[in-house]
Amino acid sequence: MLSDKAFEQTAPSGKSLFLGLLLGLGGTALLLDWLSGRTNPFLSITMPLGTSALITAGLGYWVVPQLQALKMGQFIREDGPESHLKKAGTPTMGGIFFIPVALILSGGWAAIATGQTAEVLAAIALTFAYGFIGWLDDWQVLRYRSNQGIPAKLRLGLEFGCAALFCIWLSWSQPEITTLAFPFGFILPLGLLFWPLALFVGAAESNAINLTDGLDGLAAGTNAIALVGLGALIAPTWPGLMIFCACLSGSCLGFLAHNYNPARVFMGDTGSLALGGAIAAVGLITNTLWALLILSGVFIVETLSVIAQVTYYKATKNPDGIGKRLFKMAPLHHHLELTGWPETGVVVVFYGAASLLVVLCLTLGRFR
């Protein structure tokens, strides 16, 4: 295992990390298309991914200066890592340009190339709804110039409300969806218990990705990786949603052109909540919640680190109301930073973990 000092010496720059991910995902998309015999570029992962990435990256050169001019600067928590204080004022709410590119492009592309419109439109609707909730949160932060957005209960209520509407559509379009399918032919009939799970998935995914969005390029890169894996898994039976995943992955890469360390823009809750809604929608529609659990491994670990930190602190409170901390800071990426890891070192390790989870998911997918 490398020491903290070794990480400082070997950690890549933000730009080289971005270029490596861009080439790696591009090559992976080409390989997956070739292995699956997808010779039609319009029914591939590669072409929608590349198109979305180019459009988003180009649009960012106009949008980011506009956000700077409008003084849409991020407020940095004072109790966070000291190295992050210099990020104060970096424009946030970047989700307003990379999410719409993916939604518009995927909707039109899927309709023309596959004719698979209802499922893609449903995924677009939930993504947009969660993105709007995130926009409300970001706007509240900027309006009152603090790091407190809309109340947590209101935010969760809106998330569950949007998920409930999505579930109503899902129950109408796929009555059999309450039986979960797993690799190796394992079937789990949940019946009515499926719906509480479906409501939970949307809120859990969006908030987990929101917690992961704490380092330059971390959330955008890990989501780009996970979406390629999810798109490849569902491609044989859901080509429209494969295009949806590819476009979102490409938009994350295009956004990353402006978000790699040192970031010139942050995605904000507008982007992170939308990505969570998108991944949840695809997993629910395609009955691949098992894959979602694997592909979201990085986001789950980040969330569990926060839960563990809060639980341990409350359990160890002394008479003065002060407890002990399990980590130096939660989520986990901040703990690693405070133990001496450079920011890009943390990000590259998380990219590697996300990539291994994709390999695991696609391997298990062969035994469905």
C-alpha positions in Angstrom: 0.0 0.0 0.0 1.4 3.4 -1.0 2.2 5.8 1.8 0.7 9.3 1.9 4.0 10.8 0.8 4.1 8.4 -2.1 0.6 9.5 -3.1 1.8 13.1 -3.1 4.6 12.3 -5.4 2.7 10.1 -7.8 -0.8 11.8 -7.9 -1.6 13.0 -11.4 -2.5 16.6 -12.2 -6.2 17.3 -12.7 -5.7 17.8 -16.4 -3.9 14.5 -16.9 -6.5 12.7 -14.8 -9.3 14.2 -17.0 -7.5 13.3 -20.3 -6.8 9.8 -19.0 -10.5 9.3 -18.1 -11.6 10.7 -21.5 -9.3 8.4 -23.4 -10.1 5.4 -21.1 -13.9 5.8 -21.4 -13.8 6.5 -25.1 -11.7 3.4 -25.7 -13.9 1.3 -23.4 -17.0 2.5 -25.2 -15.5 1.5 -28.6 -14.4 -1.9 -27.2 -17.9 -2.6 -25.7 -19.5 -1.7 -29.0 -17.1 -3.9 -30.9 -17.6 -6.9 -28.6 -21.3 -6.6 -28.8 -21.4 -6.2 -32.6 -23.0 -2.8 -32.5 -21.8 -1.6 -36.0 -24.5 1.1 -36.4 -22.9 4.2 -34.8 -26.3 5.6 -34.1 -27.1 2.5 -32.0 -23.8 2.5 -30.2 -22.5 3.8 -26.9 -19.5 5.6 -28.5 -21.2 8.1 -30.8 -23.8 9.5 -28.4 -21.2 9.6 -25.6 -18.7 11.5 -27.8 -21.3 13.9 -29.3 -22.7 14.8 -25.8 -19.2 15.3 -24.5 -18.2 17.7 -27.3 -21.4 19.8 -27.1 -21.2 20.0 -23.3 -17.5 21.0 -23.2 -18.1 23.6 -25.9 -21.1 25.0 -24.2 -19.2 25.3 -21.0 -16.8 27.8 -22.5 -19.8 30.2 -22.7 -21.8 29.2 -19.6 -19.0 29.2 -17.0 -18.0 32.9 -17.7 -21.7 33.8 -17.5 -22.0 32.1 -14.1 -18.9 34.0 -13.0 -20.4 37.3 -14.2 -23.6 36.5 -12.3 -21.5 35.9 -9.1 -22.9 32.3 -8.7 -20.0 31.5 -6.4 -19.9 28.5 -4.1 -19.9 29.0 -0.4 -17.4 26.7 1.3 -18.1 25.2 4.8 -15.7 26.7 7.3 -15.3 23.4 9.1 -14.2 21.7 5.9 -10.6 21.0 4.9 -8.5 24.1 5.0 -7.3 23.5 1.4 -10.9 24.0 0.2 -11.2 27.6 1.4 -9.5 28.8 -1.7 -12.3 27.3 -3.8 -14.8 29.9 -2.3 -16.3 31.9 -5.2 -15.9 29.2 -7.8 -19.2 29.2 -9.8 -21.7 26.5 -8.9 -25.0 25.3 -10.4 -23.1 23.8 -13.4 -25.8 21.2 -13.7 -27.9 23.8 -15.6 -25.8 23.3 -18.7 -24.6 19.7 -18.8 -27.8 18.0 -17.7 -30.0 19.7 -20.4 -27.6 18.7 -23.1 -27.8 15.1 -22.1 -31.6 15.1 -21.8 -32.3 16.9 -25.1 -29.8 14.9 -27.0 -30.8 11.5 -25.6 -34.5 12.2 -26.1 -34.2 13.0 -29.7 -31.5 10.5 -30.5 -33.4 7.6 -28.8 -36.6 8.4 -30.6 -35.0 8.5 -34.0 -32.6 5.6 -33.6 -34.8 3.2 -31.6 -38.4 4.4 -31.4 -38.1 3.6 -27.7 -39.6 6.8 -26.4 -41.9 6.2 -23.4 -39.2 4.8 -21.2 -36.6 7.4 -22.2 -39.1 10.2 -21.6 -39.9 8.8 -18.2 -36.2 8.7 -17.3 -35.8 12.2 -18.6 -38.8 13.4 -16.6 -37.4 12.1 -13.3 -33.9 13.4 -14.0 -35.3 16.9 -14.8 -37.5 16.8 -11.7 -34.6 15.9 -9.4 -32.4 18.5 -11.2 -35.1 21.1 -10.5 -35.1 20.2 -6.8 -31.4 20.6 -6.8 -31.7 24.0 -8.6 -34.1 25.2 -5.9 -31.5 24.1 -3.3 -28.6 25.8 -5.1 -30.7 29.0 -5.6 -31.5 29.2 -1.9 -27.8 28.9 -1.1 -26.9 31.7 -3.5 -29.8 33.9 -2.6 -29.1 33.9 1.1 -25.3 33.6 0.6 -24.8 30.6 3.0 -24.2 26.9 2.6 -27.8 26.1 3.8 -30.2 25.3 1.0 -33.9 24.4 1.3 -34.9 22.5 4.5 -34.0 18.9 4.5 -37.5 17.7 5.1 -38.9 19.8 2.2 -36.1 18.5 -0.1 -36.8 14.8 0.9 -40.6 15.4 0.5 -40.1 16.8 -3.0 -37.8 13.9 -3.9 -40.3 11.3 -2.6 -43.2 13.1 -4.3 -41.4 13.0 -7.7 -40.5 9.4 -7.2 -44.1 8.5 -6.3 -45.3 10.0 -9.6 -42.6 8.0 -11.4 -43.7 4.8 -9.6 -47.4 5.4 -10.7 -46.2 5.5 -14.3 -44.0 2.4 -13.8 -46.8 0.4 -12.2 -49.0 1.2 -15.2 -46.4 0.5 -17.9 -44.8 -2.6 -16.2 -47.2 -4.4 -13.8 -44.7 -7.3 -13.4 -41.9 -5.0 -12.2 -42.4 -6.0 -8.6 -40.5 -9.2 -9.2 -36.8 -8.5 -9.1 -34.4 -10.4 -11.4 -30.8 -11.1 -10.4 -27.9 -12.9 -12.1 -27.8 -16.7 -12.1 -31.6 -16.8 -12.6 -32.4 -15.8 -9.1 -35.9 -14.2 -8.8 -37.3 -12.3 -5.8 -41.0 -11.5 -5.9 -41.5 -8.4 -3.6 -45.1 -7.6 -4.4 -46.2 -4.4 -2.7 -42.9 -4.2 -0.9 -41.3 -3.2 -4.2 -42.8 0.3 -4.1 -41.3 1.5 -0.8 -37.9 0.3 -2.2 -38.5 2.2 -5.5 -39.3 5.4 -3.6 -36.1 4.9 -1.5 -33.9 4.3 -4.5 -34.4 7.7 -6.1 -33.8 9.7 -2.9 -30.9 7.4 -1.9 -29.1 7.6 -5.2 -29.4 11.4 -5.5 -28.3 12.2 -2.0 -25.4 9.7 -2.2 -24.1 11.3 -5.3 -24.6 14.7 -3.7 -22.4 13.6 -0.8 -19.8 12.4 -3.3 -19.6 15.8 -5.0 -17.0 17.2 -2.7 -13.7 17.1 -4.7 -12.9 18.5 -8.1 -14.0 16.0 -10.7 -15.0 13.3 -8.3 -18.8 13.1 -8.9 -18.6 13.8 -12.6 -15.9 11.2 -13.2 -17.4 8.4 -11.1 -20.8 9.0 -12.7 -19.4 9.0 -16.2 -17.8 5.6 -15.5 -20.9 4.1 -13.8 -23.2 5.3 -16.6 -21.1 3.6 -19.3 -21.3 0.4 -17.3 -25.1 0.7 -16.9 -25.6 1.5 -20.5 -23.5 -1.5 -21.7 -25.5 -3.8 -19.4 -28.9 -2.8 -20.6 -28.0 -2.3 -24.3 -29.3 -5.7 -25.6 -32.9 -5.1 -24.4 -33.1 -1.3 -23.8 -31.2 0.5 -26.6 -33.1 3.7 -26.0 -32.0 3.8 -22.4 -28.5 2.8 -23.4 -28.4 6.0 -25.5 -29.7 7.9 -22.5 -26.9 6.6 -20.3 -24.3 7.2 -23.0 -25.4 10.8 -23.4 -25.4 11.4 -19.7 -21.9 9.9 -19.4 -20.7 12.1 -22.2 -22.2 15.2 -20.6 -20.4 14.3 -17.4 -17.1 14.1 -19.4 -17.9 17.4 -21.1 -18.6 19.0 -17.8 -15.4 17.5 -16.4 -13.4 19.5 -19.0 -14.3 22.5 -16.7 -14.5 20.7 -13.4 -11.1 18.9 -13.2 -8.7 20.1 -10.5 -8.5 23.1 -10.1 -12.2 23.3 -10.9 -13.6 26.3 -12.8 -17.2 25.3 -12.0 -19.0 23.0 -9.7 -22.1 20.9 -10.6 -24.0 21.9 -7.5 -27.1 20.1 -6.3 -28.6 20.8 -9.7 -26.3 18.3 -11.3 -25.8 15.8 -8.5 -29.5 15.3 -7.7 -30.3 15.0 -11.4 -27.7 12.3 -11.9 -29.1 10.4 -9.0 -32.6 10.6 -10.4 -31.3 9.4 -13.8 -29.5 6.4 -12.5 -32.4 5.4 -10.3 -34.9 5.8 -13.2 -32.8 3.5 -15.5 -32.3 0.9 -12.8 -36.0 0.7 -11.9 -37.3 0.7 -15.5 -34.9 -2.0 -16.6 -35.2 -4.1 -13.4 -31.5 -4.0 -12.7 -31.4 -2.8 -9.1 -28.8 -5.4 -8.4 -26.5 -3.7 -10.9 -27.4 -0.3 -9.4 -26.2 -1.6 -6.0 -22.8 -2.6 -7.5 -22.3 0.4 -9.8 -23.2 2.8 -6.9 -20.6 1.2 -4.6 -18.5 4.4 -4.4 -21.6 6.5 -3.6 -22.8 4.0 -1.0 -19.4 3.9 0.8 -19.4 7.7 0.9 -22.9 7.7 2.4 -22.1 5.0 4.9 -19.1 7.0 6.1 -21.4 9.9 6.9 -23.9 7.7 8.7 -21.2 6.0 10.7 -19.6 9.3 11.6 -22.9 10.7 12.9 -23.9 7.5 14.7 -20.5 7.1 16.4 -20.5 10.8 17.5 -23.9 10.5 19.1 -23.1 7.2 20.7 -19.9 8.5 22.4 -21.3 11.9 23.6 -19.9 12.9 27.0 -21.9 14.9 29.7 -20.9 18.1 27.8 -22.6 16.8 24.7 -19.3 16.3 22.8 -18.7 13.0 21.1 -15.8 11.2 19.4 -15.3 11.0 15.6 -14.8 7.8 13.7 -13.2 9.7 10.8 -11.3 12.9 10.7 -14.1 14.2 8.6 -17.0 12.7 6.6 -17.6 11.8 3.8 -14.7 9.5 3.3 -13.0 11.6 0.6 -12.4 14.4 3.2 -11.0 11.9 5.7 -8.5 10.7 3.2 -7.6 14.3 2.4 -7.0 15.1 6.0 -4.8 12.1 6.4 -2.4 13.6 3.8 -3.7 12.3 0.5 -3.6 14.9 -2.3 -7.0 15.7 -3.8 -6.2 14.2 -7.2 -4.8 11.1 -5.5 -8.2 10.5 -3.8 -10.0 11.1 -7.1 -7.9 8.7 -9.1 -8.4 5.9 -6.5 -12.1 6.4 -6.6 -12.1 6.4 -10.4 -10.2 3.1 -10.2 -12.8 1.7 -7.7 -15.7 2.8 -9.9 -14.0 1.1 -12.9 -13.6 -2.2 -11.1 -17.2 -2.1 -10.1 -18.2 -1.7 -13.7 -16.1 -4.8 -14.6 -17.8 -6.8 -11.8 -21.2 -5.7 -12.9 -20.7 -6.6 -16.6 -19.2 -9.9 -15.6 -22.2 -10.8 -13.4 -24.5 -9.5 -16.2 -23.3 -12.4 -18.4 -25.0 -14.8 -16.0 -28.5 -13.3 -16.1 
